[in-house]
C-alpha cells in the first residue's frame, strides 16, 4: 500500500467532536495506551488529517504522524513512529531473521516466518497479577514479549524482528494467530506499513 512515495493533500484540522471520537476509538482498540493518551493526543493541540491515496486518512499532531485508517472506517493503525515511542502499548508478533528482508521490501508476511524458531506468536496463559487495563484482563506482553491473548483476523498488529529492538512493520492480520499456529502456512499480513516505505518517508511538517 505504501511501497512508493506518497502524494498527500494539505492538512485539515478536525472538529473537536471528531477528535473525541478518534480518541475513544484509539483507547478501545489499544487499552494499554491509556496511561499515555494525553501525551499522544494532547488536549490543547489540534489533531489534523491528511488524505493519502487508496482512501487512507493519516492523522498527525504538530508534524508527528500518529495513526492511519483506510476508507475512514475500521481500525486505527498506529504509525511506526508512534509504535517506537510506546512499544509496550500495541499487540506484537515476531518474525525470524530470514523474513526481515522480505517484510522490508513490502512482501506479504507468511506464516513460516512466525512459526520458525526465531519467530514468536501470542501464547495465552493465566496471569497472577492484576488486570493490565480495566476491562481487558490479562492482556499485554509477558517477560519474553509474547502477547498474552490470541489476535483475531482483521486486528492491527505490530511486527517485531528477531535480534532487533524496534518494530519493523505494522498491519492488519488476514488470519488469526491461533489459525497461523495451527496451519503453519499462508499469508498473515498483506499491505503492511514498514520501515523505509512511502508512509515512513512522508514529510508531514
C-alpha positions as CSV (number, residue, x, y, z in Angstrom):
1,X,0.0,0.0,0.0
2,X,2.8,2.4,0.9
3,X,5.7,1.0,-1.1
4,X,6.2,4.1,-3.3
5,X,6.5,7.8,-2.4
6,X,3.1,9.2,-1.5
7,X,1.2,12.3,-2.7
8,X,-0.8,13.9,0.1
9,X,-3.5,16.5,0.5
10,X,-3.0,19.6,2.6
11,X,-3.6,19.1,6.4
12,X,-7.1,19.7,7.6
13,X,-7.9,20.5,11.2
14,X,-10.6,18.2,12.7
15,X,-13.6,19.3,14.7
16,X,-13.4,18.6,18.4
17,X,-16.2,16.1,18.2
18,X,-14.3,14.0,15.6
19,X,-11.1,14.3,17.7
20,X,-13.0,12.9,20.8
21,X,-14.4,10.0,18.7
22,X,-11.0,9.1,17.4
23,X,-9.5,9.3,20.9
24,X,-12.2,6.9,22.2
25,X,-11.7,4.6,19.3
26,X,-7.9,4.5,19.9
27,X,-8.4,3.7,23.6
28,X,-10.9,0.9,22.9
29,X,-8.6,-0.7,20.4
30,X,-5.4,-0.2,22.4
31,X,-6.3,-0.1,26.1
32,X,-2.6,-0.3,27.1
33,X,-2.2,3.2,25.5
34,X,-4.5,4.7,28.2
35,X,-1.7,5.9,30.5
36,X,0.0,7.7,27.6
37,X,-3.1,9.1,25.8
38,X,-2.6,12.7,26.9
39,X,0.9,12.5,25.6
40,X,-0.3,11.0,22.3
41,X,-3.3,13.3,21.9
42,X,-2.7,16.5,24.0
43,X,-6.0,18.2,24.6
44,X,-4.5,21.7,23.9
45,X,-3.3,20.7,20.4
46,X,-5.4,20.1,17.3
47,X,-5.4,16.8,15.5
48,X,-5.1,17.1,11.8
49,X,-6.0,14.8,8.9
50,X,-4.1,14.2,5.7
51,X,-5.7,12.4,2.9
52,X,-3.5,9.8,1.1
53,X,-4.0,7.6,-2.0
54,X,-6.2,4.5,-1.7
55,X,-8.7,6.3,0.6
56,X,-6.3,6.4,3.5
57,X,-6.5,9.1,6.2
58,X,-3.4,9.9,8.2
59,X,-3.7,11.7,11.5
60,X,-1.0,14.0,12.8
61,X,-0.3,16.4,15.6
62,X,2.3,19.2,15.1
63,X,4.1,17.3,12.4
64,X,4.1,14.0,14.3
65,X,2.3,11.1,12.4
66,X,0.2,9.1,14.9
67,X,-2.1,6.6,13.1
68,X,-3.9,5.9,9.9
69,X,-7.2,4.5,8.8
70,X,-8.4,3.2,5.4
71,X,-11.7,4.2,4.0
72,X,-12.4,6.3,7.1
73,X,-13.6,3.2,8.9
74,X,-12.3,0.2,10.6
75,X,-9.3,0.0,12.9
76,X,-6.9,2.9,13.6
77,X,-3.5,1.5,12.8
78,X,-0.5,3.1,14.6
79,X,2.2,4.7,12.5
80,X,5.6,3.1,13.2
81,X,6.9,6.4,14.7
82,X,4.1,6.1,17.4
83,X,4.9,2.4,17.9
84,X,8.5,3.3,18.6
85,X,7.5,5.8,21.2
86,X,5.2,3.4,23.1
87,X,6.3,-0.1,22.1
88,X,4.5,-1.9,25.0
89,X,1.1,-0.5,24.1
90,X,0.4,-2.5,21.0
91,X,-0.1,-6.2,20.2
92,X,3.0,-7.8,18.7
93,X,4.3,-10.8,16.8
94,X,7.9,-11.5,15.8
95,X,9.4,-12.7,12.6
96,X,12.7,-14.6,12.3
97,X,15.8,-13.1,10.8
98,X,15.2,-14.7,7.4
99,X,11.8,-12.9,6.9
100,X,13.2,-9.4,7.7
101,X,14.3,-8.6,4.2
102,X,11.0,-9.7,2.7
103,X,8.9,-7.7,5.1
104,X,11.1,-4.6,4.5
105,X,10.6,-4.9,0.7
106,X,6.8,-4.9,1.1
107,X,6.2,-8.6,0.6
108,X,3.3,-10.3,2.2
109,X,4.2,-11.7,5.6
110,X,3.8,-15.5,5.5
111,X,3.3,-17.9,8.4
112,X,6.7,-19.7,8.3
113,X,8.5,-16.5,9.3
114,X,6.5,-16.6,12.6
115,X,6.3,-20.3,13.4
116,X,10.0,-21.0,13.0
117,X,12.4,-21.0,16.0
118,X,13.2,-17.3,15.7
119,X,9.5,-16.3,15.3
120,X,7.1,-15.6,18.1
121,X,3.3,-15.7,18.3
122,X,1.0,-15.0,21.2
123,X,1.0,-17.6,24.0
124,X,-2.1,-17.1,26.1
125,X,-1.8,-18.1,29.8
126,X,-3.4,-17.1,33.0
127,X,-1.7,-14.3,34.8
128,X,-1.4,-14.0,38.6
129,X,-1.1,-10.2,38.5
130,X,-3.9,-7.7,38.4
131,X,-5.5,-6.9,35.0
132,X,-3.2,-4.7,32.9
133,X,-6.0,-2.4,31.9
134,X,-9.6,-2.0,33.1
135,X,-11.9,-4.3,31.1
136,X,-9.0,-6.1,29.5
137,X,-7.8,-8.7,31.9
138,X,-4.5,-10.5,31.3
139,X,-3.7,-8.5,28.2
140,X,-0.2,-7.3,27.4
141,X,3.3,-8.5,26.7
142,X,4.9,-11.1,29.1
143,X,8.6,-11.1,30.1
144,X,9.5,-12.6,26.8
145,X,7.5,-10.1,24.8
146,X,4.8,-12.5,23.8
147,X,1.3,-11.1,23.7
148,X,-1.0,-12.7,26.2
149,X,-4.0,-13.4,24.1
150,X,-4.7,-14.7,20.6
151,X,-5.3,-12.0,18.0
152,X,-8.2,-12.2,15.6
153,X,-8.3,-11.8,11.8
154,X,-8.6,-8.1,10.9
155,X,-6.9,-6.8,14.1
156,X,-3.9,-4.5,13.9
157,X,-0.6,-6.0,15.0
158,X,3.0,-4.7,15.3
159,X,5.7,-6.8,13.7
160,X,9.0,-7.1,15.6
161,X,12.1,-8.8,14.2
162,X,14.4,-11.4,15.7
163,X,17.5,-9.6,17.1
164,X,16.1,-6.1,16.7
165,X,14.7,-3.8,19.4
166,X,12.4,-1.6,17.4
167,X,9.3,-2.7,15.4
168,X,9.8,-3.1,11.6
169,X,6.2,-3.2,10.4
170,X,2.6,-2.8,11.3
171,X,-0.6,-4.0,9.6
172,X,-3.9,-5.9,9.8
173,X,-4.0,-9.6,10.2
174,X,-5.5,-11.6,7.4
175,X,-5.5,-14.7,9.6
176,X,-5.9,-15.0,13.3
177,X,-2.8,-16.0,15.3
178,X,-4.4,-19.3,16.5
179,X,-5.0,-20.3,12.9
180,X,-1.5,-19.3,11.9
181,X,-0.1,-21.7,14.6
182,X,-2.4,-24.5,13.6
183,X,-1.8,-24.3,9.8
184,X,1.8,-23.0,9.8
185,X,1.4,-21.7,6.2
186,X,-0.4,-19.0,4.3
187,X,-0.4,-15.2,4.4
188,X,-0.5,-13.4,7.8
189,X,-0.3,-9.7,6.9
190,X,-0.6,-8.1,3.5
191,X,0.0,-4.4,2.6
192,X,1.9,-3.7,5.8
193,X,3.4,-0.3,6.7
194,X,7.1,-0.9,7.1
195,X,10.3,0.9,7.8
196,X,11.5,3.0,4.9
197,X,8.3,2.8,2.9
198,X,6.4,5.8,1.5
199,X,4.4,6.4,4.7
200,X,7.6,6.3,6.7
201,X,9.3,8.8,4.4
202,X,6.3,11.1,4.0
203,X,7.0,14.7,5.2
204,X,4.0,15.8,7.3
205,X,5.5,19.1,8.6
